[in-house]
Amino acid sequence: MSGIKIEQLNDNLVISWLLSKIEIPISEIVEVTLDDTYGGEEKTAIRIGTPYGETDRVVIHTHSNTYILFTTNGVSIKNKISSFMND
């Protein structure tokens, strides 16, 4: 199973997982945090990845949505997204 891939394309954060691709304008991102709950606290969040077998959850809060990424390298993904926000 392939993992979640994060990249910056112009002014967008691009999240790729399996055959899905989600683009989020970086200017819309309010906060990026780690979540230690199993399925994420926000019930209406958009979930990316498989919750079972993954140890980390990265939560991306935007002005309109919340995204939860299920991954094994949460700190790395969080830092990468934060660096895109600071550019």
Rosetta blueprint (number, residue, H / E / L):
1 M L
2 S L
3 G L
4 I L
5 K E
6 I E
7 E E
8 Q E
9 L E
10 N L
11 D L
12 N E
13 L E
14 V E
15 I E
16 S E
17 W E
18 L L
19 L L
20 S E
21 K E
22 I E
23 E E
24 I E
25 P E
26 I H
27 S H
28 E H
29 I E
30 V E
31 E E
32 V E
33 T E
34 L E
35 D L
36 D L
37 T L
38 Y L
39 G L
40 G L
41 E L
42 E L
43 K L
44 T L
45 A L
46 I E
47 R E
48 I E
49 G L
50 T L
51 P L
52 Y L
53 G L
54 E L
55 T L
56 D E
57 R E
58 V E
59 V E
60 I E
61 H E
62 T E
63 H L
64 S L
65 N L
66 T E
67 Y E
68 I E
69 L E
70 F E
71 T E
72 T L
73 N L
74 G H
75 V H
76 S H
77 I H
78 K H
79 N H
80 K H
81 I H
82 S H
83 S H
84 F H
85 M H
86 N H
87 D L
